[in-house]
């Protein structure tokens, strides 16, 4: 039986709850008057290291636990052991549970009670064992870290080498215990801490913006912040980000590791937000779950994956179950918390956090989406439209804000930042409006995204009010809107006011800005001779002439070489009170929309299109989606939806294509459903769109032509090399099996292009695409491997001398053993691909 010693700071946890008669009749039957009133009932339970020991006894079995023993915790005064006091109340099982069931969770934590002099009496282990295989230390900074005589014997043994798990709270890396562990046990020490303790230790790590941002912030801090650098002296550092993420970090000389475990569906603390109330003991539940798997591991970082998964699973279980259902006394149910259920296990993804290449280099902008799915973008987007998801997306963080979803890191961070600001505003006592701005190309979905964001925060109290400033001709019209806003506030609502095209022209560029300044700053507007307070409201200013904040603030030209243009814009901006307006904003969002961003190819645009189009199908053509969630839409049509160069009116154009198509009485959205090209021209380049619709058909129809050209180029190379074989004949005289082989090589062109993040489309220019030297070598090897499989399927085998009758070929070897002249053939076939496709009307382009 395995031996575990658990020591550390302990507490007596007093669990309190309100008790009252459920009905008046029940109250009348009670004998004593005091029992008819609301009463506070309490009972005591072991806390701290003792709670952890109890959890481990259930989660790890069989095991021999050596820890503290308290026979009757309710009789122990706070002069001997710290008491914690917590009020529990009944809460719904979750925010989405309509069953009416309730569980006990924390309503209010009332702090601690302890000795008046502040010094705790040491508590000694009852059955200490110097031969323990594992030592778990719960250092809550309540005295244990400096009480040397109370430490486990195994910490002092020079012969035994136990593994040590240190659960540490702030202040971090201080005290005698830390010094002793780092000096004597650092090679076997795993330190587990909470991210909030890092942040309170002057570590600037972002909160609830994106997993990528959090991970890179942590990496920078741990490598540069001297206050937390000592944490790297342990074998392995584990940082908990709520019940939703974990970072494992190690700077061992033989292996530097920085790995992020994360829930793609929520950000930090996102899981707990689904369960009203709070919970205590969650950190202990994580450690107990972690240890249950750790004992079976080989204490290597690579083996920690299951430990972390189990730890998150158990901590989440405790949050979900609380301290039992209402109608009972609140208490821990360890059996349910540590139950083994694969169905309930969280789907945590994991990925290595990219590090700086050199000491002088900064971290590059990094997205999990690009790291995990770069070569699959189009397939992912297709599956999003058809199935609503894709297996690869289970590893990609998804920002969900009401019905609006995004997987773009920049958008997630922008929306989440605004959500954090609005959550704080709504829960505060502030009475003046808060102002944010949103920019994006026309039709990018500015109103929809921000509305969904606001409603996801306060569903019951948000009232949307929209006005298009470009339709106003007189500032007095704005006064009517402010009266409407004030009426909404007086009715107990929080108006979400969408000032669309606020940057419209009025007596000059940005002429409307000055009329918003007083309402934004003072929360008042003037009507006649009176000033009227507005109250609590959310102002959303949506740009109509600027597609981004930078364009609004600095103009389209920001180049150093165009200082004159920049200066003139800055002066006009100040004259229009633009600087004053910006100073009153509390945040902004740049919405990407469905068109590419910038001059370079926007690799993530195709994913945005997939998400947007699937969302539009859900809203406008739900009958095309069957009971299993599969949308019935022609693959050729999906090809055009995803790859058309530009939507004239952004998302509105995508929506219009569905509205214009004849799908109301159909079970499948196919090519025959589309409107005429003249109608399509209103929203896309109709010619390009229809060529994309026909692309697959056209490509398949050209396979024979491409195959003949492949053979012609091969003949040319054979003649240059002076080589002769049975393929050295015109296409008309070529054996059928060789014709078929050329066709299969032509069909494989698509797979080769995907391998290097390229694709093809109907030709738009006369420029001929060129592969890099590295790409030619990579694809040549890929072609050789394809050819080997093809030959082996037909019964060919290796031999030093070629014999076509006996199906023997000397080139049936791995690429590295292939003769140079044979490699040249494969490389030549790859170099010719751009020309082959151009000859049949296609061009190659990069996906990134």
C-alpha positions in Angstrom: 0.0 0.0 0.0 1.3 3.4 -1.0 2.2 5.9 1.8 1.3 9.6 1.6 2.1 12.2 4.2 -0.2 15.3 4.2 0.8 18.3 6.3 0.3 22.0 6.3 -1.9 24.7 7.6 -5.2 23.4 9.0 -8.5 25.1 9.9 -11.9 24.3 11.4 -14.4 25.2 8.7 -17.8 26.3 10.1 -20.5 25.7 7.6 -23.5 27.9 8.3 -26.9 28.1 6.7 -30.3 29.7 7.4 -33.1 27.5 8.6 -36.7 28.5 8.7 -40.1 26.8 8.6 -41.2 26.2 5.1 -44.9 27.1 5.8 -47.0 29.0 8.4 -48.7 25.7 9.4 -45.4 24.1 10.1 -44.4 27.1 12.2 -47.6 26.9 14.3 -46.9 23.2 15.1 -43.4 24.1 16.6 -43.3 24.1 20.4 -40.8 27.0 20.9 -41.2 30.5 19.7 -37.6 30.8 18.6 -38.0 27.9 16.2 -40.6 29.7 14.2 -38.1 32.4 13.1 -35.2 32.3 10.7 -32.3 30.8 12.5 -28.6 30.3 11.6 -27.5 26.7 12.0 -23.8 25.7 11.9 -21.6 22.7 12.0 -17.8 22.3 11.9 -15.8 20.3 9.4 -12.0 19.8 9.0 -10.4 22.3 6.7 -7.1 23.1 5.0 -4.7 20.1 5.1 -7.2 18.0 6.9 -9.9 18.5 4.2 -7.3 17.6 1.6 -6.4 14.4 3.5 -10.1 13.4 3.6 -10.5 14.0 -0.1 -7.4 12.0 -0.9 -8.6 9.1 1.2 -11.6 8.8 -1.2 -9.9 9.7 -4.5 -6.9 7.5 -4.0 -7.6 3.9 -3.0 -6.0 1.9 -1.6 -3.6 4.3 0.0 -2.2 4.9 3.5 -2.7 8.5 4.6 -0.6 10.0 7.3 -2.0 13.3 8.4 -3.7 15.0 11.3 -6.5 13.6 13.4 -9.2 15.6 15.2 -11.9 13.7 17.0 -14.3 16.6 17.6 -13.5 19.8 15.7 -16.5 21.7 17.1 -14.9 21.6 20.6 -11.6 23.1 19.4 -11.3 26.8 20.1 -9.8 29.3 17.6 -6.9 29.9 20.0 -5.6 26.4 19.0 -6.7 26.1 15.3 -7.9 28.8 13.0 -11.7 28.9 12.4 -13.2 29.9 9.0 -16.8 31.0 8.8 -18.9 30.6 5.7 -22.6 31.2 5.0 -24.2 28.8 2.5 -27.4 29.3 0.7 -29.6 27.5 -1.8 -28.9 28.1 -5.5 -30.1 26.6 -8.8 -28.1 23.7 -10.0 -26.9 25.9 -12.9 -28.0 28.9 -14.8 -29.5 26.7 -17.5 -31.3 24.3 -15.2 -35.1 24.7 -15.1 -35.8 21.7 -12.9 -36.3 23.8 -9.8 -33.7 21.8 -7.9 -31.2 23.7 -5.7 -27.9 23.0 -4.1 -25.9 24.6 -1.3 -23.1 27.0 -2.4 -21.3 29.8 -0.7 -23.3 33.0 -0.3 -20.8 34.9 1.8 -17.4 34.2 3.4 -17.1 35.9 6.8 -13.3 35.4 7.2 -11.3 33.8 10.0 -11.1 33.7 13.8 -7.8 32.8 15.5 -5.6 33.6 18.5 -5.5 37.2 19.6 -1.7 37.3 19.4 -1.8 36.1 15.8 0.6 33.2 16.5 -0.7 29.7 15.9 0.2 26.7 18.0 2.1 24.1 16.0 0.0 21.0 15.0 2.0 17.7 14.8 1.3 14.7 12.6 -0.2 11.8 14.6 1.4 9.0 12.6 4.3 10.5 10.7 6.2 8.2 8.3 9.7 9.0 7.1 9.4 6.4 4.3 6.5 8.1 2.6 6.6 7.9 -1.2 4.8 11.2 -1.6 4.6 14.3 0.6 1.7 16.8 0.0 2.1 20.2 1.7 -0.8 22.7 2.0 1.0 26.0 2.6 -1.7 28.6 3.2 0.8 31.0 4.8 -0.9 30.6 8.2 2.2 29.6 10.2 3.1 26.2 8.9 5.8 27.4 6.5 7.9 28.7 9.4 7.2 26.1 12.1 10.1 23.7 11.4 9.4 21.3 14.2 5.9 20.5 12.7 7.2 19.5 9.2 7.1 15.8 8.2 10.1 13.6 9.0 10.5 12.7 5.3 11.6 16.3 4.6 14.7 15.8 6.7 15.8 12.3 5.6 19.0 12.4 3.6 18.5 8.9 2.2 14.8 9.0 1.1 13.9 10.9 -2.0 10.1 11.4 -1.8 8.2 13.3 -4.4 6.8 16.5 -3.0 3.7 18.4 -4.1 3.5 21.9 -2.6 0.1 23.7 -2.7 1.1 27.2 -2.1 -0.8 30.4 -1.4 0.5 34.0 -1.4 2.8 35.5 -0.4 4.7 33.2 -2.8 8.3 32.0 -2.6 8.8 33.1 1.0 9.4 31.5 4.3 11.6 28.8 5.7 9.7 26.0 4.0 10.3 27.3 0.5 14.0 27.7 1.2 14.3 24.2 2.6 12.4 22.6 -0.3 14.4 24.5 -3.0 17.8 23.7 -1.3 17.1 20.0 -0.6 14.2 18.7 -2.8 14.0 21.0 -5.9 14.5 18.1 -8.4 11.4 16.3 -7.0 9.3 19.3 -6.2 6.0 20.1 -8.0 4.5 23.5 -7.0 0.8 24.2 -7.6 -0.5 27.8 -7.3 -3.5 29.8 -8.4 -3.1 32.5 -11.1 -4.8 35.1 -8.9 -1.9 34.7 -6.4 0.6 35.4 -9.3 -1.4 38.5 -10.2 -1.4 39.7 -6.6 2.3 39.2 -6.6 2.7 42.1 -9.1 2.6 39.8 -12.2 0.7 41.5 -15.0 -1.1 38.5 -16.5 -4.3 39.3 -18.5 -7.6 38.0 -17.2 -10.4 36.7 -19.4 -9.2 38.1 -22.7 -7.9 35.0 -24.6 -6.0 31.8 -23.7 -3.2 32.9 -26.1 -2.9 36.2 -24.4 -2.9 34.7 -20.9 -0.3 32.1 -21.9 2.1 34.6 -23.4 1.6 37.1 -20.5 2.5 34.3 -18.1 5.6 33.2 -20.1 6.9 36.8 -20.2 6.3 37.3 -16.5 7.9 34.0 -15.4 11.0 34.7 -17.5 11.4 38.4 -16.6 9.7 39.3 -13.3 12.2 38.9 -10.5 9.4 38.6 -7.9 8.3 35.2 -9.3 11.5 34.0 -11.0 12.3 31.8 -8.0 9.3 29.6 -8.9 11.4 28.3 -11.8 13.8 26.7 -9.3 11.4 23.8 -8.6 11.1 20.8 -10.9 7.7 21.6 -12.2 5.4 24.6 -11.8 1.6 24.2 -12.2 -0.6 27.3 -12.4 -4.3 27.0 -12.1 -6.5 29.5 -14.1 -9.8 28.8 -12.3 -11.3 25.5 -13.2 -10.8 26.1 -16.9 -7.0 26.2 -17.6 -3.6 25.1 -16.4 -0.1 26.0 -17.4 2.7 23.6 -16.8 6.1 25.2 -16.8 9.6 23.8 -16.2 13.1 25.1 -16.9 15.0 21.9 -16.4 18.3 22.0 -18.4 17.4 18.8 -20.4 13.9 20.0 -21.2 12.2 23.4 -21.1 8.5 23.0 -21.1 5.7 25.6 -21.3 2.4 23.9 -22.0 -1.1 25.3 -21.8 -4.2 23.2 -20.9 -7.4 25.0 -21.7 -11.2 24.6 -22.2 -11.8 25.9 -25.7 -15.4 26.7 -24.9 -14.8 29.1 -22.0 -12.2 31.5 -20.7 -10.8 31.6 -17.1 -13.7 31.3 -14.6 -16.1 30.7 -17.4 -17.2 27.4 -16.0 -17.9 28.8 -12.5 -20.1 31.5 -14.0 -22.6 28.8 -15.1 -23.2 27.8 -11.5 -24.7 30.5 -9.2 -22.9 31.1 -5.9 -19.3 30.3 -5.1 -17.6 27.2 -3.7 -14.8 26.6 -1.2 -12.4 23.6 -1.2 -12.0 23.7 -5.0 -8.2 23.9 -4.9 -8.1 20.9 -2.6 -10.4 19.0 -5.0 -8.0 19.7 -7.8 -5.0 18.5 -5.8 -6.8 15.3 -4.8 -7.8 14.5 -8.3 -4.3 15.4 -9.6 -2.7 13.0 -7.0 -5.0 10.2 -7.9 -3.4 10.0 -11.3 0.1 11.2 -10.3 0.7 8.1 -8.1 0.4 5.9 -11.3 2.7 8.1 -13.3 6.5 8.2 -13.6 6.8 11.8 -12.4 7.6 13.1 -15.8 6.0 16.2 -17.3 4.8 14.2 -20.2 2.8 12.1 -17.8 1.0 15.0 -16.2 -1.7 15.4 -18.8 -4.0 12.8 -17.2 -3.2 14.2 -13.8 -4.3 17.7 -14.8 -7.4 16.4 -16.6 -8.5 14.5 -13.5 -7.8 17.5 -11.2 -9.9 19.8 -13.3 -12.7 17.2 -13.5 -12.8 16.8 -9.7 -12.7 20.6 -9.0 -15.5 21.1 -11.5 -17.5 18.3 -9.9 -17.3 20.1 -6.5 -18.6 23.4 -8.1 -21.5 21.6 -9.8 -22.6 19.6 -6.8 -21.9 22.2 -4.1 -22.5 20.9 -0.6 -25.5 18.8 -1.4 -29.1 19.5 -2.4 -31.5 21.8 -0.5 -33.5 20.2 2.3 -30.4 18.6 3.9 -27.5 19.9 5.9 -24.7 21.4 3.6 -21.8 19.0 3.6 -19.2 17.5 1.3 -20.1 14.4 -0.7 -16.7 13.1 -1.6 -18.1 10.0 -3.3 -19.8 12.1 -6.0 -17.0 14.6 -6.3 -14.4 12.0 -7.1 -16.6 9.6 -9.0 -15.1 8.1 -12.1 -17.2 9.1 -15.1 -15.8 9.5 -18.6 -19.0 11.2 -19.8 -18.5 14.1 -17.3 -14.8 14.5 -18.0 -13.9 18.0 -19.3 -12.6 18.2 -22.9 -9.4 20.1 -22.2 -7.2 20.8 -25.1 -3.4 21.3 -24.7 -0.7 23.0 -26.7 2.9 24.1 -26.3 3.2 27.9 -25.7 5.7 29.3 -28.3 8.8 30.8 -26.7 11.1 33.6 -27.8 13.9 32.4 -30.1 16.5 34.6 -28.6 17.0 36.8 -25.5 16.6 40.0 -27.5 13.5 38.9 -29.4 9.9 39.6 -28.3 7.0 37.2 -28.4 5.3 37.0 -31.8 1.5 37.3 -32.1 0.3 33.8 -31.8 -3.1 32.1 -32.3 -4.0 28.5 -31.4 -6.1 28.5 -34.6 -3.1 28.9 -36.8 -1.0 26.4 -34.9 -3.6 23.7 -35.1 -5.4 24.1 -38.3 -3.4 26.0 -40.9 -3.4 23.3 -43.6 -7.1 22.4 -42.9 -8.7 25.8 -43.1 -11.0 25.2 -46.1 -12.0 21.7 -44.9 -12.8 23.1 -41.5 -14.9 26.0 -42.9 -16.8 23.4 -45.1 -17.6 21.3 -42.1 -18.7 24.3 -40.1 -21.3 25.1 -42.8 -22.4 21.5 -43.1 -22.2 20.2 -39.5 -21.9 23.3 -37.4 -18.5 22.2 -36.2 -15.3 20.4 -37.1 -13.1 18.0 -35.1 -10.2 20.4 -35.3 -12.3 23.1 -33.6 -12.5 21.1 -30.4 -8.9 22.4 -29.8 -9.6 26.0 -30.9 -10.8 28.6 -28.3 -14.3 29.8 -29.2 -15.6 33.1 -28.1 -19.4 32.8 -27.5 -21.3 36.0 -26.9 -25.0 35.2 -27.0 -25.7 33.9 -30.6 -22.5 35.5 -31.9 -19.5 33.2 -32.1 -15.9 33.8 -33.2 -12.6 31.9 -33.2 -10.4 34.9 -34.2 -8.1 35.8 -31.3 -8.3 39.5 -32.0 -12.1 39.5 -32.0 -12.3 37.3 -28.9 -10.0 39.7 -27.0 -11.9 42.8 -28.2 -15.3 41.4 -27.3 -14.2 39.9 -24.0 -12.5 43.1 -23.0 -15.8 45.0 -23.6 -17.8 42.3 -21.9 -15.6 42.6 -18.8 -16.0 46.4 -18.9 -19.8 46.1 -19.3 -20.1 43.4 -16.6 -18.3 45.7 -14.1 -20.5 48.7 -15.2 -23.8 46.8 -14.9 -23.0 45.5 -11.4 -21.7 48.9 -10.2 -23.7 51.8 -8.7 -22.6 54.1 -11.5 -25.5 56.2 -12.8 -23.9 57.9 -15.8 -23.7 56.2 -19.3 -20.7 54.2 -20.4 -19.5 54.6 -24.0 -17.9 52.1 -26.4 -17.2 52.3 -30.1 -17.4 49.6 -32.7 -15.9 49.7 -36.2 -15.9 47.5 -39.2 -16.5 47.3 -42.9 -20.1 47.9 -44.1 -22.2 44.9 -43.4 -19.7 43.4 -41.0 -22.4 42.8 -38.4 -21.6 45.5 -35.9 -25.1 45.9 -34.5 -25.7 42.1 -34.2 -22.4 41.4 -32.5 -22.6 44.1 -29.8 -26.3 43.5 -29.1 -25.6 39.8 -28.5 -22.6 40.8 -26.3 -24.7 43.1 -24.1 -27.7 40.7 -23.9 -25.4 37.9 -22.8 -24.5 40.0 -19.7 -27.9 41.2 -18.5 -30.7 39.5 -20.5 -33.6 40.7 -18.5 -32.7 44.4 -18.2 -31.2 45.3 -21.6 -33.4 47.3 -24.0 -32.0 48.0 -27.5 -32.5 51.5 -29.0 -31.2 52.1 -32.5 -30.8 55.3 -34.5 -28.9 56.0 -37.7 -27.2 59.4 -37.3 -26.7 59.7 -41.1 -30.5 60.1 -41.4 -30.6 63.1 -39.0 -30.5 66.6 -40.4 -30.7 68.6 -37.2 -29.1 68.1 -33.8 -32.6 68.6 -32.2 -33.5 65.2 -33.5 -30.9 63.8 -31.2 -32.7 65.3 -28.2 -35.7 63.1 -29.0 -33.5 60.0 -28.8 -32.1 61.1 -25.4 -35.7 61.5 -24.1 -36.4 58.0 -25.2 -33.3 56.7 -23.5 -34.3 58.5 -20.3 -37.8 56.9 -20.4 -36.2 53.5 -20.7 -34.0 54.1 -17.7 -37.1 55.3 -15.7 -38.8 52.0 -16.6 -36.0 50.1 -14.9 -34.2 49.1 -18.0 -30.6 49.6 -19.1 -30.9 51.0 -22.6 -28.3 49.7 -25.2 -28.2 52.7 -27.5 -26.8 52.0 -31.0 -25.7 55.3 -32.6 -25.1 54.0 -36.1 -22.9 56.0 -38.4 -22.0 58.5 -35.7 -19.1 59.7 -37.8 -21.4 61.1 -40.5 -21.0 64.5 -42.0 -22.6 67.5 -40.3 -21.3 71.0 -40.9 -18.0 69.4 -41.7 -16.4 66.0 -41.1 -17.3 64.4 -37.7 -19.6 67.3 -37.0 -21.9 65.2 -34.8 -19.2 64.4 -32.2 -19.5 67.6 -30.2 -23.2 66.8 -29.5 -22.3 63.6 -27.7 -19.7 65.0 -25.4 -21.9 66.2 -22.5 -24.1 63.1 -22.4 -21.0 60.8 -22.5 -19.1 62.7 -19.8 -21.8 64.1 -17.4 -24.7 61.8 -18.2 -27.0 64.8 -19.0 -28.5 66.3 -22.1 -30.0 69.8 -22.7 -33.7 70.1 -23.8 -34.9 73.7 -24.0 -33.4 75.5 -21.0 -33.3 72.4 -18.7 -30.6 69.8 -18.2 -32.0 66.2 -17.9 -30.1 63.3 -16.3 -29.9 60.2 -18.5 -29.1 57.5 -16.0 -27.5 54.1 -16.5 -27.1 53.4 -20.2 -24.7 51.8 -22.7 -23.8 54.0 -25.6 -22.5 52.1 -28.6 -21.0 54.3 -31.4 -20.8 52.4 -34.7 -18.6 53.9 -37.4 -20.0 54.3 -40.8 -17.1 55.9 -42.7 -14.2 54.2 -40.9 -13.7 50.5 -41.0 -11.4 50.4 -37.9 -10.5 52.5 -34.9 -7.1 53.4 -36.3 -8.7 54.7 -39.5 -11.2 56.8 -37.5 -8.5 58.1 -35.1 -5.6 58.6 -37.4 -6.9 58.5 -41.0 -6.1 56.0 -43.7 -2.6 57.2 -44.1 -0.2 56.7 -41.2 3.1 56.3 -43.1 6.1 58.3 -41.9 6.5 59.5 -45.5 3.1 61.1 -45.5 3.5 63.4 -42.5 1.6 66.2 -44.2 -1.6 64.1 -44.7 -1.3 62.8 -41.1 -0.9 66.3 -39.7 -3.9 67.7 -41.6 -6.1 64.8 -40.4 -4.9 65.3 -36.8 -5.9 69.0 -37.0 -9.3 68.3 -38.4 -9.8 65.6 -35.8 -9.0 68.0 -33.0 -11.2 70.7 -34.5 -14.1 68.3 -34.6 -13.7 67.5 -30.9 -12.5 64.0 -31.9 -9.8 63.9 -29.2 -12.4 64.8 -26.5 -14.8 62.2 -27.9 -12.1 59.4 -27.8 -11.1 60.3 -24.2 -14.7 59.5 -23.2 -14.7 56.0 -24.7 -14.1 53.1 -22.4 -13.3 50.6 -25.2 -13.7 49.7 -28.8 -14.1 46.7 -31.1 -12.8 46.2 -34.6 -15.2 43.7 -36.3 -13.6 41.6 -39.0 -16.6 40.7 -41.1 -16.6 38.3 -44.0 -14.1 40.0 -46.3 -10.3 39.7 -46.1 -8.5 42.2 -43.9 -5.6 44.2 -45.3 -3.6 43.7 -48.4 -2.3 40.3 -47.5 -4.4 37.2 -47.8 -6.5 36.8 -44.6 -6.2 33.1 -43.8 -8.8 33.2 -41.1 -11.4 34.9 -43.3 -12.6 31.6 -44.7 -13.3 30.4 -41.1 -15.3 33.6 -40.4 -17.3 33.0 -43.5 -18.0 29.4 -42.5 -19.3 30.5 -39.1 -21.3 33.5 -40.4 -22.9 31.5 -43.2 -23.9 28.6 -40.9 -25.4 31.2 -38.5 -27.4 32.7 -41.4 -28.7 29.2 -42.4 -29.8 28.7 -38.8 -31.7 31.9 -38.9 -33.1 32.0 -42.4 -33.2 28.4 -43.8 -33.4 26.2 -40.7 -35.5 23.6 -42.7 -32.3 22.8 -44.6 -30.7 21.5 -41.4 -31.8 18.0 -40.4 -32.4 16.6 -36.9 -28.7 15.6 -36.6 -27.6 19.2 -37.3 -26.4 18.5 -40.8 -27.1 21.3 -43.4 -28.0 20.0 -46.9 -26.1 22.3 -49.2 -24.3 21.5 -52.5 -20.5 21.2 -52.0 -19.9 23.3 -55.2 -22.0 26.1 -53.7 -20.1 25.9 -50.4 -16.9 26.3 -52.5 -18.2 29.6 -53.9 -19.5 30.9 -50.6 -16.1 30.4 -49.0 -13.8 31.5 -51.8 -15.5 34.3 -53.7 -13.0 37.2 -53.5 -15.3 39.8 -52.0 -18.8 40.4 -50.7 -19.9 43.8 -51.9 -22.0 44.6 -48.8 -20.3 42.3 -46.3 -22.5 40.0 -44.2 -25.6 41.7 -45.7 -24.6 40.3 -49.1 -24.2 36.8 -47.7 -27.7 37.1 -46.2 -29.0 38.4 -49.4 -27.8 35.4 -51.4 -29.9 33.2 -49.1 -32.9 35.5 -49.4 -32.7 35.7 -53.2 -32.3 31.9 -53.6 -35.3 29.6 -54.1 -34.9 27.3 -51.0 -38.2 27.7 -49.1 -39.7 24.5 -50.7 -36.5 22.6 -51.1 -34.6 20.1 -48.9 -31.3 21.0 -50.4 -29.6 24.2 -51.3 -28.1 23.5 -54.7 -26.9 25.4 -57.7 -30.4 25.4 -59.2 -31.6 27.5 -56.2 -29.4 30.4 -57.0 -30.7 33.6 -58.6 -29.6 34.8 -62.0 -26.1 36.2 -62.4 -27.6 39.7 -62.9 -29.1 39.5 -59.4 -26.0 38.0 -57.9 -24.0 40.9 -59.3 -25.6 43.1 -56.7 -23.6 41.3 -54.0 -20.6 39.5 -55.5 -18.6 39.4 -58.7 -21.1 37.0 -60.3 -18.7 35.7 -62.9 -16.1 34.7 -60.3 -18.8 33.3 -58.0 -20.2 31.0 -60.7 -16.8 29.9 -61.8 -16.1 28.8 -58.3 -19.5 27.0 -58.2 -18.4 25.1 -61.3 -14.7 24.7 -60.2 -14.9 21.1 -59.1 -16.8 20.1 -62.2 -14.4 22.0 -64.4 -11.4 20.5 -62.7 -12.7 17.0 -63.1 -13.4 17.7 -66.7 -9.8 18.7 -67.3 -8.2 15.7 -65.5 -7.7 14.0 -68.9 -6.1 17.1 -70.4 -3.8 17.6 -67.4 -2.8 13.9 -67.5 -1.8 14.2 -71.2 0.2 17.3 -70.5 2.0 15.5 -67.6 2.9 12.7 -70.0 4.1 15.2 -72.6 6.4 16.9 -70.1 7.7 13.5 -69.0 8.5 12.6 -72.6 10.4 15.8 -72.9 12.5 15.1 -69.8 13.2 11.5 -71.0 14.6 12.8 -74.2 16.8 15.3 -72.4 18.1 12.5 -70.2 18.5 10.1 -73.0 16.4 7.5 -71.2 14.1 5.0 -72.9 11.3 2.8 -71.4 7.8 1.7 -72.3 6.4 5.1 -71.4 8.4 6.7 -74.1 5.6 6.8 -76.6 2.9 9.3 -77.6 -0.2 9.5 -75.4 -2.3 7.7 -78.1 0.0 4.7 -77.9 0.5 4.6 -74.1 -0.7 1.5 -72.3 -4.0 2.0 -70.4 -2.3 1.4 -66.9 0.1 4.2 -67.6 -2.7 6.5 -68.8 -4.6 5.8 -65.5 -1.4 6.5 -63.5 -1.1 9.9 -65.1 -4.7 10.7 -64.3 -4.2 9.7 -60.7 -1.2 12.0 -60.5 -3.3 14.8 -61.9 -6.1 14.2 -59.3 -3.5 14.3 -56.5 -2.5 17.9 -57.4 -5.2 19.1 -54.9 -3.7 17.1 -52.1 -0.2 18.4 -52.9 -1.4 22.1 -52.8 -3.1 21.5 -49.4 0.2 20.1 -48.1 1.8 23.6 -48.5 -1.2 25.7 -47.6 -2.1 26.6 -51.2 -5.2 26.1 -53.3 -6.4 26.9 -56.8 -9.2 29.0 -58.4 -10.3 30.2 -61.8 -7.5 32.2 -63.4 -7.8 35.9 -62.7 -4.3 37.0 -63.8 -1.6 35.9 -66.2 1.0 35.6 -63.4 2.5 32.1 -63.0 2.8 30.9 -59.5 6.2 29.6 -58.4 7.0 27.0 -55.7 10.0 27.5 -53.4 12.9 25.1 -53.5 11.8 23.6 -50.2 8.2 23.1 -51.4 9.4 21.4 -54.6 11.5 18.9 -52.6 8.7 18.3 -50.2 6.0 17.7 -52.9 8.4 15.7 -55.0 8.9 13.3 -52.1 5.1 13.2 -51.6 4.6 12.3 -55.3 7.3 9.6 -55.0 5.5 8.1 -52.0 2.1 8.2 -53.8 3.7 6.5 -56.8 5.2 3.7 -54.6 1.7 3.0 -53.1 0.2 2.9 -56.5 2.8 0.5 -57.8 2.5 -1.8 -54.8 -1.3 -1.9 -55.2 -0.7 -3.3 -58.7 1.8 -5.9 -57.5 5.1 -4.3 -58.3 8.1 -5.0 -56.2 11.7 -3.7 -55.8 14.6 -5.1 -57.9 17.9 -3.7 -59.0 17.1 -4.1 -62.7 13.8 -2.9 -64.1 11.5 -5.6 -65.6 8.1 -4.5 -66.7 6.8 -8.0 -67.4 7.8 -9.2 -63.9 6.7 -5.9 -62.3 10.1 -5.1 -60.9 11.3 -1.6 -60.5 14.6 -0.2 -58.9 12.9 3.0 -57.8 10.6 1.3 -55.3 12.8 2.7 -52.4 12.5 5.5 -49.9 13.2 9.0 -51.1 16.6 9.3 -49.5 17.8 6.2 -51.4 16.3 7.2 -54.7 18.9 8.0 -57.5 19.3 11.6 -58.4 18.0 11.2 -61.9 14.8 9.7 -60.6 14.4 12.5 -58.1 14.7 14.9 -61.0 11.7 13.3 -62.6 9.5 13.9 -59.5 10.8 17.4 -59.0 10.2 18.3 -62.7 6.6 17.1 -62.3 6.1 19.4 -59.3 7.7 22.4 -61.1 5.2 22.0 -63.9 2.0 22.1 -61.8 1.4 25.9 -62.0 1.8 25.7 -65.8 -0.5 22.6 -66.0 -3.3 24.4 -64.2 -2.8 27.7 -66.0 -3.3 25.8 -69.3 -6.7 24.7 -68.2 -7.8 28.0 -66.7 -6.8 27.9 -63.1 -4.2 29.7 -60.9 -2.6 28.8 -57.6 -2.8 31.0 -54.6 -1.6 30.8 -51.0 -4.0 30.4 -48.1 -1.8 32.5 -45.8 
